[in-house]
Amino acid sequence: MKILLIDQFGEMGGAQRCLLEAAMGFAERGWEVHALAPGAPIVNVRKWQVGDLPHHCPVGQVCDLPSSLAKALAPYCAEVRELPCGPFASAAKTVSDAVRFAWQLPRQAAKIARTVARRRIDVVYVNGPRVLPAAALGCSALGRAGRPLIYHSHWMVPQRSAASMARAALRRSGASAIATSRLAAEWLQDSIKPGLITTVYNGVAGFGISPRPRDAVRHVAILGRVSPEKGQLEFVRAARICAQRDPGLRFTVCGAPMFAESRHFEQVRAEAAGIPVDLAGWTEDVGAFLAGVDLLVVPSKPIDNIPRVILEAFAAGVPVLAFASGAIPELIQHGETGLLVHRQTPDALAESVLSAARNCDLLNQIAARAYRRWQERYTLRRFQSEISEAVEAAARRHPQRTPLASAGASAPA
């Protein structure tokens, strides 16, 4: 099996980490993995490890300053090449964004079509809606030799014009889809034929630790990319209320802005002034950070779907308190595997944090149940196995090619 992965970002967000972990599973099965993503390319570096990548590679070619996604994918790919995409504004798109998109679209489609033809790709796997129209055009340009297209839907597309383009691309291409939640799958139903949508929840690797019993709640934290939809402002405003009523609590915002400008981060910094909130910056060692957290707060807006950090907290044995937004209730059963806040305001969040801090026994029970739920349903191995099976099913359904016949038996992911 030869699979082409396509992403719209070069930085490592949650969706890109899922793509990386899928690539790891594909490579373990013996598939030949190729990738297109924004940022400098890395070509023919399968034997290199991420920490070894220089600016010049004697095995192939490494352009200056490859993107973080390209560097992470390199050990699992035959090649990672650049796809022109962006930059675009993070929220409402400007006229310049529209012009840039129109200029890039045919170039993206041509590059995808050339890559598929030259590398004899069997399956095209798209990890973001922004590059979906180009992938659909690229596959259709191959005519009867077109390849099956799989769209990994991490959530609905918020902008109306972008959503219309994504839906049109899905219908035109006859794509299959992998949805990260039942709610995400519902958004796809008008664009994809019945039976072609598979729901695969994300999975995370463990941290080698079991839940530790807590005798008190002292450290409350939020972890992840600093962005309006992640709820850092609500967290800081709730922390101000909590600090007035329980001076023994301390709070941490762990994360940094990505994909866009940092105005929101500066607003968070301003609101955190004068209260016991530490702005810890980004961390690559999530397990070490969570080991010192007594309660993880996830005040995400509905657009955030299922934050990956919830599963990481499950795996680390850290109790989670989250807004009941997006598809979060698909992961968290209130009082069983976490705590849900239905009124999405700083006041309601503060009340819930203070209530949880007074009931440490309940938090210990919740953390233990969530840890068992991670072991049963949300491990990385389970995710890699299900995602690989979904790709194989899509390849078998496609009438033009039979890549599995030459791929051999699949090793377990």
C-alpha positions in Angstrom: 0.0 0.0 0.0 1.3 3.5 -0.9 -0.5 6.3 0.9 -0.2 10.0 0.4 -0.9 12.2 3.5 -1.9 15.8 3.0 -2.1 18.5 5.7 -3.0 22.2 5.6 -0.5 23.2 8.4 3.2 22.8 9.0 3.0 23.3 12.8 2.2 20.6 15.2 -1.4 21.0 16.5 -3.7 18.3 17.8 -4.8 17.3 14.3 -1.2 17.1 13.1 -0.3 14.9 16.0 -3.1 12.6 15.1 -1.7 12.5 11.5 1.8 11.7 12.8 0.5 8.9 15.0 -1.5 7.5 12.1 1.6 7.7 9.9 3.5 5.7 12.6 0.8 3.0 12.4 0.8 2.9 8.6 4.6 2.6 8.5 4.5 -0.2 11.0 2.1 -2.1 8.7 4.7 -1.9 6.0 3.0 0.7 3.9 5.0 3.3 1.9 4.0 6.7 3.3 4.4 10.0 1.4 3.3 13.4 2.7 2.6 16.9 1.4 2.4 19.8 3.9 3.3 23.5 4.1 6.9 24.2 5.0 10.3 23.1 3.7 10.4 19.6 2.4 12.3 16.6 3.6 13.0 14.1 0.9 14.2 10.5 1.1 15.1 10.5 4.8 13.3 7.4 6.1 16.5 6.2 7.9 16.9 9.5 9.8 15.6 10.1 13.3 13.9 13.4 14.1 16.8 14.6 16.3 19.4 13.8 13.7 17.9 15.9 10.9 20.5 18.4 9.7 20.0 21.3 7.2 21.7 19.1 4.6 21.0 15.4 4.2 23.5 13.2 2.4 20.8 10.5 1.9 18.5 12.9 0.0 17.8 16.6 0.5 16.6 18.7 3.4 15.7 22.3 2.8 16.5 25.0 5.3 14.2 25.1 8.3 11.8 22.3 7.6 8.4 22.6 9.3 7.9 20.9 12.7 5.3 18.5 11.0 7.8 17.6 8.3 10.5 16.9 10.8 8.2 14.7 12.9 6.8 12.8 9.8 10.2 12.2 8.3 11.2 8.9 10.1 8.0 7.3 8.9 7.8 8.6 5.3 9.6 7.8 2.1 9.4 11.6 1.5 7.8 14.8 2.8 7.3 17.5 0.2 6.1 21.0 0.4 2.5 22.0 -0.5 1.8 25.7 -0.9 -1.0 26.6 1.6 -1.5 29.9 3.3 -0.8 31.9 5.3 -4.4 32.7 6.0 -6.1 34.7 8.8 -7.2 32.4 11.7 -10.8 33.6 11.9 -12.8 35.5 9.3 -10.9 35.4 6.0 -9.9 38.6 4.2 -10.0 39.5 0.5 -6.2 38.8 0.4 -6.9 35.3 1.8 -9.5 34.7 -0.9 -7.0 35.8 -3.6 -4.2 33.7 -2.2 -6.5 30.6 -1.9 -7.6 31.0 -5.6 -4.0 31.4 -6.7 -2.8 28.4 -4.7 -5.7 26.0 -5.4 -4.7 24.9 -9.0 -1.0 24.6 -8.0 -2.0 22.4 -5.1 -4.2 20.2 -7.3 -1.4 19.9 -9.9 1.2 18.9 -7.3 -1.2 16.4 -5.7 -1.9 14.8 -9.2 1.8 14.7 -10.1 2.7 13.1 -6.8 -0.1 10.5 -7.0 0.9 9.6 -10.6 4.7 9.6 -10.2 4.7 7.7 -6.9 1.9 5.4 -7.9 -0.1 6.3 -4.8 -2.9 3.9 -3.9 -4.8 6.1 -1.3 -5.0 9.9 -0.7 -5.6 10.8 2.9 -6.5 14.5 3.6 -6.1 15.8 7.2 -7.7 19.3 6.8 -10.6 20.9 5.0 -8.5 23.7 3.5 -6.7 21.3 1.1 -9.7 19.1 0.4 -10.8 21.0 -2.8 -7.3 20.6 -4.2 -7.1 16.9 -3.3 -10.5 16.3 -5.0 -9.4 18.2 -8.1 -6.0 16.4 -8.1 -7.6 13.0 -7.9 -10.3 13.8 -10.5 -7.5 15.0 -12.9 -6.3 11.4 -13.1 -9.6 10.3 -14.8 -10.4 6.7 -14.6 -7.1 6.1 -12.8 -8.3 8.3 -9.8 -7.5 7.1 -6.4 -9.7 6.7 -3.3 -9.9 9.9 -1.2 -10.2 9.8 2.5 -11.0 12.9 4.6 -10.1 12.8 8.3 -12.7 15.2 9.8 -11.5 16.6 13.1 -14.6 18.9 13.3 -17.0 20.9 11.2 -15.8 23.8 9.0 -17.0 27.0 10.7 -16.8 29.5 7.8 -19.8 29.3 5.5 -17.9 29.7 2.2 -15.2 27.2 3.3 -17.8 24.7 4.4 -19.6 24.9 1.0 -16.3 24.3 -0.8 -15.5 21.3 1.5 -18.9 19.8 1.0 -18.7 20.2 -2.8 -15.3 18.6 -2.8 -16.5 15.6 -0.8 -19.5 15.1 -3.1 -17.6 15.5 -6.3 -14.8 13.1 -5.2 -17.0 10.4 -3.7 -14.7 10.5 -0.7 -14.8 8.3 2.4 -14.4 9.9 5.8 -13.0 9.3 9.2 -14.7 11.3 11.9 -13.2 11.9 15.4 -16.6 12.0 17.1 -20.3 11.2 16.4 -21.0 14.9 16.3 -18.3 15.4 13.6 -19.8 12.5 11.7 -23.2 14.2 11.7 -21.8 17.2 9.9 -20.6 14.9 7.1 -23.8 13.1 6.4 -25.1 15.5 3.8 -21.9 15.3 1.8 -20.8 11.7 1.9 -22.7 8.6 0.9 -24.2 6.3 3.7 -21.8 3.7 4.9 -18.6 5.7 3.9 -18.2 7.5 7.3 -16.3 5.7 10.1 -16.0 7.2 13.6 -12.6 6.7 15.1 -11.9 8.4 18.4 -8.4 9.6 18.9 -6.0 7.7 21.1 -2.9 8.6 23.1 0.2 6.8 24.4 0.4 6.3 28.1 3.0 8.0 30.4 4.0 4.9 32.3 2.2 6.0 35.4 -1.0 5.0 37.3 -3.3 7.4 39.0 -1.9 8.8 42.2 -4.3 9.5 45.1 -4.6 13.1 46.0 -5.1 14.3 49.6 -5.9 17.8 48.5 -6.4 19.9 45.3 -3.8 22.7 45.2 -2.7 23.0 41.5 -5.4 23.7 38.8 -4.2 23.9 35.2 -5.1 24.4 31.6 -2.9 22.8 28.9 -2.7 23.3 25.2 -2.6 25.8 22.3 -3.5 29.3 23.5 -6.4 30.3 21.3 -9.9 31.7 21.9 -11.6 28.4 21.3 -9.5 26.7 24.0 -10.9 29.0 26.8 -7.8 30.4 28.4 -9.5 33.7 29.1 -12.4 32.0 30.8 -9.9 30.0 32.9 -8.0 33.1 34.0 -11.2 35.0 34.9 -12.4 31.9 36.9 -9.0 31.8 38.6 -9.4 35.4 39.8 -12.8 34.4 41.4 -11.3 31.2 42.9 -8.3 33.0 44.3 -10.5 35.4 46.3 -12.4 32.5 47.9 -9.6 29.9 48.3 -6.1 31.5 48.5 -4.5 28.1 48.7 -5.2 27.3 45.1 -2.6 28.1 42.4 -3.2 28.1 38.6 -1.2 27.4 35.5 -1.8 28.2 31.9 0.6 25.9 30.0 0.7 26.5 26.3 1.6 29.0 23.5 -0.2 30.6 20.5 0.1 28.6 17.2 -1.1 29.1 13.6 -1.9 32.7 14.1 -0.9 36.0 15.7 -0.5 36.3 19.5 -3.1 39.0 20.4 -5.2 36.5 22.3 -2.2 35.4 24.3 -1.4 39.0 25.2 -5.0 39.4 26.5 -4.7 36.3 28.6 -1.4 37.6 30.0 -3.0 41.0 30.9 -6.0 39.3 32.7 -3.6 37.1 34.6 -1.7 40.0 36.2 -2.0 40.3 39.9 -3.4 36.8 40.6 -1.7 33.4 41.3 -1.6 32.3 37.6 1.6 31.1 36.1 2.1 31.4 32.3 4.3 28.4 31.9 4.7 28.4 28.1 4.8 25.4 25.8 5.9 21.9 27.0 6.8 18.9 25.0 6.8 16.7 28.1 3.0 16.5 28.8 3.4 13.6 31.2 5.8 15.4 33.4 3.6 18.5 33.5 0.4 16.5 34.3 2.2 14.6 37.1 2.1 17.9 39.1 -1.5 18.8 38.3 -4.4 18.0 40.7 -7.2 19.2 38.4 -7.1 19.8 34.7 -9.6 22.3 33.4 -10.8 22.2 29.7 -13.1 25.2 29.1 -13.3 24.7 25.3 -15.8 26.4 23.0 -18.1 24.2 20.9 -15.8 24.6 17.9 -13.1 22.6 19.6 -14.9 19.2 19.2 -12.8 16.7 21.4 -9.6 18.2 22.8 -6.8 15.7 22.8 -5.7 16.9 26.2 -8.7 15.2 27.8 -7.4 11.8 26.7 -3.9 12.7 27.9 -5.3 13.5 31.3 -7.2 10.2 31.3 -3.9 8.4 30.6 -2.0 10.3 33.3 -4.7 9.7 35.9 -5.6 13.4 36.3 -9.2 14.4 36.9 -10.8 16.6 34.3 -13.3 19.4 34.6 -14.6 20.6 31.3 -17.3 22.6 29.6 -20.1 20.4 28.2 -19.4 21.8 24.7 -18.8 20.2 21.3 -18.3 16.5 21.5 -16.7 16.5 25.0 -19.8 14.8 26.5 -19.0 11.8 24.2 -15.8 11.3 26.3 -16.8 12.5 29.7 -19.6 11.1 31.7 -20.4 13.6 34.5 -19.4 12.3 37.9 -17.9 9.1 36.4 -15.0 9.9 34.2 -14.9 13.7 34.7 -16.9 16.7 35.6 -19.0 18.8 33.1 -19.9 22.4 33.4 -23.1 23.3 31.4 -23.1 27.1 31.9 -20.0 28.2 29.9 -19.1 31.3 31.9 -16.2 32.2 34.2 -18.6 32.3 37.2 -19.9 28.8 36.6 -16.4 27.5 36.0 -15.1 29.0 39.2 -18.0 27.5 41.2 -17.3 24.1 39.7 -13.5 24.3 40.4 -14.2 25.4 44.0 -16.7 22.5 44.5 -14.3 20.0 43.0 -11.5 21.2 45.2 -13.6 20.5 48.3 -14.3 16.9 47.2 -10.9 15.2 46.7 -12.2 11.7 47.3 -14.6 12.1 44.3 -11.7 13.4 42.1 -9.6 10.4 43.0 -12.5 8.0 42.1 -13.0 9.9 38.8 -9.3 9.8 37.9 -9.2 6.0 38.5 -12.3 5.4 36.3 -11.0 7.7 33.6 -7.6 5.8 33.6 -9.4 2.5 33.1 -11.5 4.0 30.3 -8.3 5.1 28.6 -6.9 1.6 28.9 -10.1 0.1 27.4 -11.0 2.6 24.6 -8.4 5.3 23.9 -5.0 3.8 23.6 -2.7 4.8 20.8 -2.5 1.2 19.6 -6.3 1.0 19.3 -6.4 4.3 17.3 -3.7 3.1 14.9 -5.4 -0.2 14.4 -8.8 1.3 13.7 -7.5 4.1 11.4 -5.6 1.6 9.4 -8.6 -0.6 9.0 -10.7 2.3 7.9 -8.1 3.1 5.2 -8.0 -0.5 4.0 -11.8 -0.5 3.8 -11.9 2.6 1.7 -9.2 1.2 -0.6 -11.2 -2.1 -1.1 -14.4 -0.1 -2.0 -12.7 1.9 -4.7 -13.4 0.3 -8.1 -10.4 1.4 -10.1 -7.5 -0.1 -8.1 -6.9 -3.0 -5.8 -3.8 -1.9 -3.8 -4.4 -4.4 -1.0 -3.7 -7.3 -3.4 -0.1 -6.2 -3.7 0.3 -4.9 -0.2 0.5 -8.3 1.5 -1.0 -9.2 4.8 -1.2 -6.3 7.2 0.8 -6.4 10.4 -1.1 -5.4 13.5 -0.8 -1.7 14.2 
